[in-house]
Amino acid sequence: MAQDALHQINSGIRDVLSGFETLLQKGAPEIMPVATKLKAMHERHAAEVAAKLAALGEDTDDGSVRGTVNKIATTLRDWAGGLDRDALSFVRQGEEMLLGVYDAALDAWDGDADAKTTAERQRAELKTEIAALPAT
């Protein structure tokens, strides 16, 4: 169902956003433009997905343990070696995991064509941003 796919995407976006909290608080100035741009994109995507879920009468409070793990991993990376340009490869890994969430959700999509178009556009935007990040 489209609702299930939207919940998967919503949860994945929220998970990734959790890691950006520490990154934006403690990251080196050199990575701030990239981190700020990605966070803004994810916040916009989360708002769009939440609106689609709400329109379908669904709860929008998704999230998972992975969000907490992302926050902890980012904090540990900060303690171990700083959140400088090298941290962008870590960011890329998180973004690639989110791309996988979109792929799985879109593969299983059933229903609401308008919401699917939104998810496909978001996936394309995410893929473009990933291509600009340093390879892992």
Secondary structure per residue as TSV (DSSP state, phi and psi in degrees):
chain	resnum	aa	ss	phi	psi
A	1	M	-	360.0	151.7
A	2	A	H	-60.7	-36.8
A	3	Q	H	-61.1	-43.7
A	4	D	H	-62.4	-43.3
A	5	A	H	-63.5	-42.4
A	6	L	H	-64.6	-37.8
A	7	H	H	-64.5	-40.7
A	8	Q	H	-58.8	-48.2
A	9	I	H	-64.6	-44.9
A	10	N	H	-58.9	-44.5
A	11	S	H	-63.7	-43.6
A	12	G	H	-62.2	-42.7
A	13	I	H	-63.9	-45.8
A	14	R	H	-61.4	-37.8
A	15	D	H	-61.4	-47.0
A	16	V	H	-64.4	-41.5
A	17	L	H	-60.7	-32.2
A	18	S	H	-59.7	-39.3
A	19	G	H	-68.6	-26.2
A	20	F	H	-73.1	-21.6
A	21	E	H	-57.3	-53.3
A	22	T	H	-68.3	-41.1
A	23	L	H	-57.6	-43.7
A	24	L	H	-76.0	-24.2
A	25	Q	H	-79.4	-36.2
A	26	K	H	-122.8	0.9
A	27	G	-	-71.1	153.2
A	28	A	-	-67.1	149.1
A	29	P	G	-54.1	-31.0
A	30	E	G	-66.3	-21.9
A	31	I	G	-103.5	-3.9
A	32	M	H	-59.2	-43.4
A	33	P	H	-59.9	-41.3
A	34	V	H	-68.2	-46.7
A	35	A	H	-63.1	-42.0
A	36	T	H	-64.1	-42.4
A	37	K	H	-64.3	-45.2
A	38	L	H	-65.4	-43.1
A	39	K	H	-61.0	-43.9
A	40	A	H	-61.6	-41.5
A	41	M	H	-61.8	-46.6
A	42	H	H	-64.8	-38.2
A	43	E	H	-64.5	-40.2
A	44	R	H	-64.9	-44.5
A	45	H	H	-62.9	-42.3
A	46	A	H	-60.8	-41.4
A	47	A	H	-64.3	-41.1
A	48	E	H	-64.6	-44.8
A	49	V	H	-66.3	-41.5
A	50	A	H	-60.8	-39.4
A	51	A	H	-65.1	-40.9
A	52	K	H	-64.5	-42.7
A	53	L	H	-63.4	-44.7
A	54	A	H	-61.4	-39.8
A	55	A	H	-63.4	-26.8
A	56	L	T	-91.3	7.0
A	57	G	T	76.2	22.7
A	58	E	-	-101.3	151.6
A	59	D	-	-69.5	144.8
A	60	T	-	-111.9	9.7
A	61	D	-	-90.9	66.5
A	62	D	-	-93.0	159.1
A	63	G	-	171.2	170.0
A	64	S	-	-149.9	178.9
A	65	V	H	-63.0	-28.5
A	66	R	H	-59.0	-32.6
A	67	G	H	-60.8	-43.0
A	68	T	H	-65.7	-40.4
A	69	V	H	-62.5	-43.0
A	70	N	H	-60.7	-41.7
A	71	K	H	-64.9	-44.4
A	72	I	H	-65.2	-43.9
A	73	A	H	-62.0	-39.8
A	74	T	H	-66.5	-41.0
A	75	T	H	-64.1	-44.5
A	76	L	H	-63.1	-39.3
A	77	R	H	-63.1	-38.1
A	78	D	H	-61.7	-46.2
A	79	W	H	-65.3	-39.4
A	80	A	H	-74.1	-38.4
A	81	G	H	-158.0	7.1
A	82	G	-	89.9	159.4
A	83	L	S	-108.4	74.8
A	84	D	S	-107.9	-161.1
A	85	R	T	-54.3	-32.7
A	86	D	T	-63.8	-25.2
A	87	A	H	-67.8	-18.1
A	88	L	H	-65.7	-26.3
A	89	S	H	-68.6	-34.5
A	90	F	H	-65.7	-42.3
A	91	V	H	-60.2	-43.6
A	92	R	H	-58.4	-41.1
A	93	Q	H	-59.4	-44.1
A	94	G	H	-63.6	-40.1
A	95	E	H	-66.3	-38.7
A	96	E	H	-66.9	-35.2
A	97	M	H	-63.7	-41.4
A	98	L	H	-64.0	-38.5
A	99	L	H	-58.9	-39.4
A	100	G	H	-62.8	-35.6
A	101	V	H	-63.9	-45.2
A	102	Y	H	-60.4	-45.1
A	103	D	H	-58.8	-47.4
A	104	A	H	-64.0	-42.5
A	105	A	H	-64.6	-43.6
A	106	L	H	-68.9	-35.0
A	107	D	H	-63.6	-33.8
A	108	A	T	-96.0	5.7
A	109	W	-	-61.0	137.6
A	110	D	-	-148.1	111.0
A	111	G	S	113.0	-164.9
A	112	D	-	6.4	90.8
A	113	A	H	-65.9	-34.4
A	114	D	H	-64.6	-44.8
A	115	A	H	-65.0	-36.2
A	116	K	H	-65.4	-39.9
A	117	T	H	-60.4	-40.9
A	118	T	H	-62.1	-46.2
A	119	A	H	-63.2	-40.4
A	120	E	H	-64.8	-40.7
A	121	R	H	-64.4	-44.2
A	122	Q	H	-61.3	-42.3
A	123	R	H	-60.0	-43.3
A	124	A	H	-62.7	-42.5
A	125	E	H	-62.8	-43.0
A	126	L	H	-61.8	-44.9
A	127	K	H	-60.8	-39.2
A	128	T	H	-62.6	-43.6
A	129	E	H	-67.2	-38.0
A	130	I	H	-62.1	-41.3
A	131	A	H	-60.6	-25.7
A	132	A	T	-85.6	-9.8
A	133	L	S	-86.6	153.8
A	134	P	-	-61.8	142.0
A	135	A	-	-69.2	150.4
A	136	T	-	-82.8	360.0
